[in-house]
């Protein structure tokens, strides 16, 4: 049961052709899907007293997929596919001769260099979205999300097909989600980002994070209170999060550079693009990292099903070697990614703390 199945399962109740309710979610003609960035299943269970409304809902644990990263998971929400099929294979990846930061749709080393013209979002991710399929079937489809995401590269790539409503804060988000369900057949996707941001800065489970979780719980309750009768509210997330322990700095470990042309991804899940023999790089990395990481060739990671089914569009983006950190170690780049490397909370790898996400629901 994965994040890729959430929207198709909900659209089945709206009679959208080709959609099956594989997750056995309650059917309704009006559906609000609230995605809380960074709300891991294990984190919610561990801090249930700070989220009494969310903890009271019916639900189950599902998987975010790999990498357990925002861009990848939002692409799975928007396409109904896993990363190996939709091709958004990480926070950053190589495509079209560039290292694309999928969240900002810029060069990873230059966030002022907009790549929407050279790496056209609809080409980078060409599959029809679940939103487009729903709209074509006559469903009123809306996205309620931070205003800065209107027309962004990632929105165009994976969430196109919906009417975008910009939200400036909690109030906008709650009222916008409720207002989006006035049509007879309506689907609203609402997105909240701040819990993830605070988790990155202060660490998941920190005092700041717990207070934000209380706000998120209140937000979900306010949305539920305002939904039209007969609606369904579904709450999920894109990944969990861990607090960083040991920091391994790629930029200060010359041994790790040998044979590596390019390193992409993020500190918990890295892709290595190799200029020499792949087996040599794998051997060095396995020896150096030991039990702190799983180090697989691309062929091994694909065969193990890490990315789900892998289409040609995604294969080269994955890299020749895939590194998934275990425990709480992170593989940072202290010089090339200074601000990113200094964060406290991370995600992206295959541990249950990162991959397990909640799927909760309430029928009004």
N, C-alpha and C positions, 0 to 999 in steps of 0.2 A: 504494500500500500504506500503510494508515494504522492508527493505534491503535484505531480503531473496529472493525477487522476481527479483532483479536487474540482476544478471548474467543469470538466466534462460530466462529472457525476451530478453537479448542480444543474447544468443545462439540460440534462435528461428530463428533469421535472418540468422544464419549460418547452419540451417537445422539439428540441433542436436536433435535426437529423444527424446520425452518426455518433451521438453521445450516449454513453451507457453509464448507469449509476453503479459503478464497480465498488464504490465506498459505502453503498447503502445509506446515503444521506436522506433526510426527510425531503419530500418533494413539495414544491410550492411554485406558484405563478409569480411570486415576488421574492427575490433573494438578495440579501446583502452579504457579501464576503469581506470581512475585515481582516487584513493581513498586518500583524504587528511585527515589525522588523526586529529580529533578535530574541523573540519570545520562545526560547527552547522548552521542550516538554519537561526535561529534568529540572530546569530552573523554576518553572511554574509549580511543579510538584513540591520542590524544596521550600518554596516561599508562598505556599497557598494562603497563609493567613494574611498576606498583603494583597491578595486578589480574590476576595470572597465571591464576587459575582462570577468571574471566569471559572473558578474552581467548582462552582455549583452546577455548571453546564454539563450536559451529556457529551461524551466524546471518546476519543481514542488517540493513541500515538501513531503517527505515520512518519515516513522518511522524507528528508529534504533532497536526497540525492547527493551526488558528488560532482564538483566541489560543493561543499555546504556554504555557498556564498550568495549574496543578495542578487547580483545580476543573473546568475545561473538559475536560481530558484524563481525569480520573477519571470524569467523566460519560460520556465516550466509551467507556471501559473497561466501565462498568456498564450501558450501554444499547445498545452496538453502533452508535451514531449519532454524527455530527459535530455541532459546536456549533450550526449553523443549524437542526438538527432537535430536539436535546434541550433547547435553550434556555438552557443555562448558558453564557452567551456571554462570560464573563470573570471575573476575580478579583472585580470589583464591577460591578454593572449595575443599571439602574433597572427596577423592576417593582412594581406595586401601590402606587404613590405613595411608595416607599421606595428608597434606594440600598442594595441588599443586598450585604454581604460574604459571598460564597458559601462561603468556608472556615469562617468562624466562625458563619454564619447570624445575623448581627447587623447593626444599622445600621453603615454604614462609619465614621461619625463618632462612634459610641458603641458600643463592643464589649460593654458591659454590657446593652444593650437586645436581649434575645433576641426574634427574629422568628418563631420556629417556630409560634406560635399565629396570627399575623396573615398570615404568608406560609408556609402549610402546605407542607412540602417535597414531599409527594406531589402537590400541585397545581401548584407551581412547575415540577416536572419530572414530568409525568403518564405518560410512556411506561413500559410494563413493562420491568423490567430483565432483562438476560441471566441474572442469578442467579435471578430469579423463574421464568423460562422453564425453566432447568435443573432447579430444584427441582420444578416441575410435571411434569417428565419423569422424576422418580424419582432424580435425582442428589443425593447428599449434598453440599451447598454450604456452604462455610465462609469467613469472612473473619477473618484474623488481623492485627490492627492495634493501634496505641496505644490504651490503655484509654479515653483522653479522647474518642475518636471513637465510642464506643458510644452509639447513639441521637442522634448529632449531626444537625443539619439536612442536611448534605451526605451523610452516610451514609444517612439516610432517603430522600433525594431520588434518589440514583444507585446505591446499593449494597444496597438492600433486597432481601430474599429469601434471605439467607444467615444461617447461624448465626454470631454474632459472638463471637470469642475475643479478649479483651483481652490485649495484650502489654506488659510493663513494660520490656523490653529485648531485646537480641539473643538471649539464651538462650530466653526465652519465645517469641520469634518463630520460631526454628528448630525447637524442640520442638513448638510448636503447629501449625506447618505440616505436620510429619511425622505428627503424631497425627491430623490432619484427613483423611488419606488411607487410613484403615483399611477403609472400606466398599468394596464391589465396584465401584461407580461413584461416584467422588468428585472434586470440584473444589475447590481451595483458592486463594483470593486472599490473598496476604500483602503487606503494605505497610511500607516503611521510609522514614522522613522525614528523618533527620538529615543526610544528605549535602547535601540542598537547603538546610537551615538554615545549615550551615557555609559553603556557597557564597554565600549571601546576605550573611552577616556578614563573612567574610574574603576572599571572591572565589574563583571556581572556579580550580583549579590552584595555590592557595596551599598552604603547608606543612600547614596544618590540614586543608584539603580532601583533600590527597593521603593523609594518615594515615587519615582517615575512609574514603577509597576502599579502602584496604587492609583496614580492618575490614569493609566491605561485601563485599569479595571473599571474606574468610574466612566471613562469614555465609552467602553463597550456597553455598560449598563444604560447610559444615556441614549445610545443608538437604539438599543432594544426597546426602551420606553417609547420611542418616537416612531417606530416602524408601523405601517398600516397593519390592521388585523389580517391574519392569514399569511404573514410574511415569515421568512426563515432568516435568522442571523447565524452565520457561520464564521468562526474565528480560527485563524491559523497563523503560521509564521513562515519565515524563509530559512531559518537555521537557529541553532542554539549558540552557545559561546562558552569559552573557557578563559580563566585568568592565566596569563603567561607566567611560566616558571623560568626555566633555563632559556637564555637567548643565544642562539648560534648565529654569528655574523658572517654571512657569505662574503662580504666586502673585505674582511680581514683574515680570511682563510684561503691562502693561495692554492692549497691542495684541491679545494673544491672548484676552482676556476679551470683546472686542467681539462681541456677538450670541450668546455662548455662555451658555446657561441652566444647564448642568450638565456636568461632566466626570467620566467614570467610567473603569473599567479600571485599568491599572497603568502604571508609567513607560515601558515599552517598547511598550505597545499601549493607546491611549486611544480612547474613544468620546465624541463631543461631541454633546450635545443642544442644539439651536439654537433661539433665540427669534425670530430674524429671517431674512432671506434666506440660504439655505444656500450659494448660490454665492459670496456675499460672504465668508462665513467661510472657505470652502475657498480662495478667492483669497488672503486674508490669511495663512492658515496655510501655504500652499504657498510664498508669497513669503518668509515669515519663516524657515521651516525649511529650504527649499531641498533639497539632496541628503541632508539628515540624516533625512528621513522620506518615506514614501509617504502622501499625504493624498487620500483618496477619499470621495466621497459614499457613503451607504449603498447606493444603487442600483448604483454602480460596483463597490463591494466585493462585493456579492452577485453581480453579473454576472461578475466575475472569479473567482468560486468560492472566495473566501477562507474562507467559513464552511461550505462544502459546500451541499447543498440547504437552502433556508431556509423553514421553516414559519411560519405566522402567530404562533405562540407566541414566536418568537425575533425577529421583524422589528423591533418597536419597542424591544426591549431593546438592539439593536445601536447605536442612536443615529443621528443624521442624518449625521454625518461620522465616518470611521474614520481614525485616525492610527497607522501602523505605523513605528516608528523603524528606521533603517538604521545601519550602522556600529556604533559603541559609544555613541552619544548616548542619554541618557535624559531623559524629560519628567517632572520631579518636581514636587511641591507642597511647598515648603519650610515653609510655615506650616500647611497643613491635614493634611499627612502627614509630620510631622517625623521620626519614627523610620524610617519606610519610606524616606523620601528619603535618609537617611544611609547606607543599605546600600551594599555594594560590588558584589554580584552581582545581576543581573537577568535576566529572561526575559519572554516574552510575544509577541514580534514574529515576523517571517517569515524571518529569516536562517537559514541552514542550521545555524549553531551553536546556535540555539534550537529549531528544528523537528525536526532529525534526531535520532532516538532508536534505541537498539539493540533488536533482537529476537533473543534468544539462546536456545538450547535444548540439553538433554542428556537422553537416555533412559537410565534406570537398568537 
